[in-house]
Amino acid sequence: MTLLALASLAFVGSHFALSHPLRASSVGRFGERGFQLIYSVIALILFAAMIWAYASVPGQATLWTAGDAVWATASALMWLGSILFVGSFIGNPALPGAPRVAVPSGVLAITRHPMMWGFAAWAVVHLIVLATPEALLFDGAILLLALGGSLGQDRKKRKLMGERWHEWSAQTAFWPFARGLQSPGTFALVGGTLLFLIATGLHGWLGGMPAGIWRWLA
């Protein structure tokens, strides 16, 4: 658990440090592409360390038992998270090299941080169905990074974009569906549903607990 805590702290801390206080100096030294490469390598190494530490923790007693109601809620959240994640690759101005978008559409009309909310949904789902101390630590770190990273992005863009930020943020909310129900678009809906079905199907096929609709079809 100590190794997992240290790996989680390093993973989250490095993201915040490289995304904000160290970003400008790092880009100036290595260039934008060099910085993105370094950022990605550090993230992958530390995330792998988290997974290794998580897998090394001896079996812990669950803090609560996830019944069918919890599993149904978790499945719905996972489906939504998959839709937001897939949709985030279309017209997302937050992606490197993406063109400026004047009017948010698709999942960006649901939330201006669809990818981060996809990760947050994934973390919450695993946290509530696994309910072990190591799951709380691992998934809590992912949730903290997703939501804290979203807030950090807003703060940085508000400072850099000025009036353009106010125009953008007035059209799309931080919290999903805070501005009412919006369609995610065909690509996100179909692609997210396929991702959800495949990922949850593989979950049981690879030896984990049956998840999603497969839990009731198995």
N, C-alpha and C positions, 0 to 999 in steps of 0.2 A: 504494500500500500504506500510505503514511503517513496519507492521508486516511481510508482504511478503518479503520486502527488508532485514529485519533482519534474517528471516528464510533462505533466499537464501544465504546470506553472511555466516551464520553459517554452512550451508550444504556444500558449496564450500570450505570454509576455513578449516573445519574439515577434509575434504578429503585430501587437500594438506598438512595439518599439520601431519596427521597420516600416510600419505604415504611417507613422506620425513623426516623432522627434528625429529619427535617423534617416528618414526617406530622402530629404533634400540633399544632405551631404553624400548619401550613398549613390543617388542618381548622378550627382555632379562628378563623382569619382569613377563610376563604372558605366554610366550611360543608362538610359531607360531599359534597354534590352538586357544589359548585364545585371542591372538591379533586379529585374523580374526573374532572371535565372537564379540568382543568389537567393532571393526570397522564396522561390518555389523549392529549391533544393533543401534549404533549412526547414521549411514547413514539412516536406515529405520525410526527412530524417527524424524530426521530433515527433511527427504523428506516428511513424513506425515504432519509435521508442515507447509511445503511449500504448500502442496495441500490444507490444511485447510485454510491457509491465502489467497491463490488464490481464493478459493471458497467463501470466506467472503468479497472479494472486491466488492463494488457496481458496477453495470453495467457501463462500460466505452464506450465512443464512439470509433468506429474503426478508425484507422489512415489512412487506405485505404481499398478499396473494392476488394476482391479477385474474379476475373472473371474466366472464364473457362480455360484460358491460365495458370493462376497461379495455379489453381486446378490440371490441367494436369501435370504441372511441379512438384507440391508437391506430386502427386500420384506416379510419376516415382521415385522421391527421397525416398519416403517411401518404395517402393518396393525394391530399392537398399539397403536401410538401413536394411530392414528385412533380406535380403539375407546375408549381411555382419554379422549381429547379430547372425543368426542361424549358419552360417559357422564358427563363432569364437569359437564354442565349440568343434571343431574337430582339433586336432593337434596344439592347441595354446599354446606355451611355456609360455605365460604370466599368464595362469591359475594356481592356487595353486596346487602343486603336479604333474604338467604336466611334462612328460619326455622331454629331450632336443630334439629339431628338427633340423636336419642338413640342410635340403633343404625345403624352404617354398612351400606349395602347397595349392590348393583351394583358399579361400579368403585371406590367408596369402601371396599368390603371388600377390594379388591385393594391399594390404596394410598390414603393420605389426601391425596395430591397428584396426582390423575389428570391434571389439565390440564397441570401442570408436567412430568410424565413424558411426556405426549404431545409437548410441545415438545422435550424432551430427546431422544426417539426420532427426531423429525424432524431434529434437528441432527446426531445420530450418523449417520443414514442418508446425509445429504448429504455429510458429512465423509468417510465411508469410500468412497463411490462416486466422488466428484469428485477427491479427493486432490490438490488444488492448494494452494499456500501461502495464496492468498486465501480458499479454502474453509475451511482450518484456522482462519484468523483469524475469519471471519464466523460459521461454525458453532460454533467454540469459544466465542465470546461468547454465543451463544444457550444453549449447554449450561451455561456458567458461571452465567448468569442463572437458568436453570430450576432447577438443583440448589442454587445458593446462595440463591435466593429461597425455595425450599422449606425449607431449614434455617432461614432467617431467620423465616419464618412460624411454624415450630415454636417457636423461641425466644421470639417475641413472645407467642404464645398460651399458652405455659407460664407466662409471667409474669402475663398478664392473667386467665387462666381458673382458675388454681390447681388445686383438686381435680378440677374438671370436665375439665381438660385430661388428667389422668392417667386418668380414666375413658374418655375418647375415644381417646387414644393406645394404650390397652391393647387396643382392639378393632380397630384398623387400623394397618398397618405403614407405615413410610416407604418402604422398598424394595418394588416390586411383587412380589406373590406370596411375600413373606417369611413370611407366616403360612399358606402352603399355597395350593393352587389354589382359586380362587373364580370363580363365574360372573359376568360383567360385566352380565348382564341382557339381555333381548331388544332393548330400545331401543338400547343401546350397541353390541351386536353387529351388528344390522342397519344402524343408522345409520353406525357406524364402517366397516363393510364397503363400504357405498355411497360414503362419502367417500373411502375408499382407492381404489376402482375409478375414480371420477370424477377425482380429483386426479391419479392416475398416468396415466390416459388422456389428460387434457388436457396433461400434461407432454410427451408426444410429439407431440400434435396441434398444440401451439403452437410447435413447433420445437426442443424440447429432446430429450434422449436418451429413447428408449422406457423406461418404468419399470414396476415391478410385474410383474404377469402379462403385460402387453402387450409386454414385452421379448421374450418367447418366442412370443407369438402374432403379432407383427408380421411 
